[in-house]
């Protein structure tokens, strides 16, 4: 009796990525990483699995319900990370003596949340985080906002607006309204505005406070105006000027001085659902597709490290949701043409006994910066041309049958040949073609 076959299947909210999809994802992460490095941020990595008490020390709410949590073989209560910020706080507390502050880091890695799946939202997804820890200043907040703008531009996302608010100023408003004891629940409720609408949010707020105060909260978050008029409203609603309102005013001045104020708006409705935020909070929306939600979000979390250290450090950061960003780019048809391969060319096989000679040529091409595939079986040339086309390879090098050091370069796209090329001529032709295609690709992404 034969073995019973196991049906191949993937868990809901999890995905496989075929080469063309993964190449696109890696191209985007490489662009993001280059941008992070240009701002002098440093890479780190942390484990996917942490002690549950590390991850849930300050999360609470919906996040606690969504975490993948279990007891391991050693009887330890562990969980998969649901974001990269909480593990980063643990990382800083554990390696504090080895770091120089302010410490600027970036991390691109997968996280897991057992939430409802929808377009651009999955249970396993990739976050691209960047943070400054050890600096409580408007300048640090401003730098994170600039990096958010730069990241979206780098990815070719088009025009985007970054919405900014301040948790401290919102908390001062709630204190004046005498509902500070319901602060966490109100913040999480307001954060659902775009998902469930004003009426349902009003009903939830009314159960937390009363109808009059619920309406006051909604009037506060509904206000729409330029940065200065919105800040005046928020300042008055909070009972006057505070360090938080002054921080927002200074950030706006920085935006104006840098000539980027048009990409930012002060939005009292932005609260962010996680309780660890203490200062500015921000979300970014693509102007051509605001309905997909925020593709880059973050804020200031000055007390998060206090969970793991007696000497807390202030922090501010943001994260690009790679999967939601890709979903948006695909919807807007802004993704580059899918590449199936990294190979610029392939070396056809006309004599299997000459494999060493073929690989020797391939090594020279690779040393010249030309990625090269080598076919291992001496099939008909037409078959090898078709194989190259299926793999997305445009150029095929055909060796001379007698082993002479001259080569034919086949353009699969135009079905034309250049014959009798030397190694130097091969490298020149392929390098020129590579530069031409890169220029065309860069122009297409503008």
C-alpha angles and dihedrals in degrees: 000000000000126000116272110250117238112228108240109233141146127227118258110271093022126098146193118224121216117215096266091051094046093047090054091049092049092046089056095046090049090054091048092047091050089053092050090051091050087060088051095248117155128226124242135168133209134190120276089223122059137168107277092234089059093054100038099040091105107005107086126145119058092347093065089054092050101048119112100235132171145146113260127217090273092056093252122146102235138164141190113253113262094197139001098242100072093048087047090056089052089047092054093047091050097045100031095124091054096052133080116222137260082044117197115197141170130195131182112195147126124274132185134224127165094222133135111287124232139146108318093002121096139160092244113040143150125252125194106205131188124180144171114211126186098035125095101185142116087242092062091047089049093050091054090050090051090050091052090054092045093049093054092046091048091055093051093243093148125221114358135174120217112211115210132193136159122237092203093056091046089050090051089054091051090049091053088049088054094238098105091122088064093047098119094047092046092050092051092046094050088048087065094060095106092045104046104016136237099291095055092043089051091052092050092047091049090057090051095048123349136288095268094051092042089056091048090054091049093048088052094052094039094060113121124191144108119300096267097047092045091050091050090053093048092047092051093045090051093052101260141316118339135173086261094057090046089052090055091048092052092047089053090051089053090051091051093046090051092048094237101104092113091071094056136067133183106237120180091196094069107097107142116222100243115095097217094078114105107165136018117004123192141185129184127216129190107238092219093050112023093153093073089069133229115341095185124029141160147120148187120309108181098164102041094094090054087078090066105026139041087221106058122199127208117245141185130182149137140216135219112219098220097194095049090045091053091047089053094047091050092050091050090044090236097129117110118249107286114262117211096192145020091221117112091193144359130224112227120222117230096157121029090201089063093062092117092054091049093051090048089058091045090053090054091049092049090049086056090054097260114130108222135190120204121211111219104198127069098232125154111294091239089055090051091048090053090047091052091049092051090051091051095248114145102188127055123186113212116199120220111259095233094054098250117156094253128100143197118227113209120200103209092193097056097025091232133131137215109202137199096025122166122220091262091050091048092052092047094049095046094044091051091048091049093052092047093051092046091052090049091049093049090050091050091054094053 
